[in-house]
């Protein structure tokens, strides 16, 4: 899936950008007190996208 689609999905479900790293962007779900890293590639593997959503405790895209 496209990285921007994943980021829109995260933000729609209440996640916020915490910081930008060299290879990853860190998102946080403050309601669940969970943090996850989104890789900085144009395409994110579907398995990785599901793992990020699971880590942040939001529905799968």
PyMOL commands that set and color helices and strands:
alter all, ss='L'
color gray80, all
select helices_A, chain A and resi 3-12+46-56
alter helices_A, ss='H'
color red, helices_A
select strands_A, chain A and resi 16-20+24-29+34-39
alter strands_A, ss='S'
color yellow, strands_A
deselect
rebuild
show_as cartoon
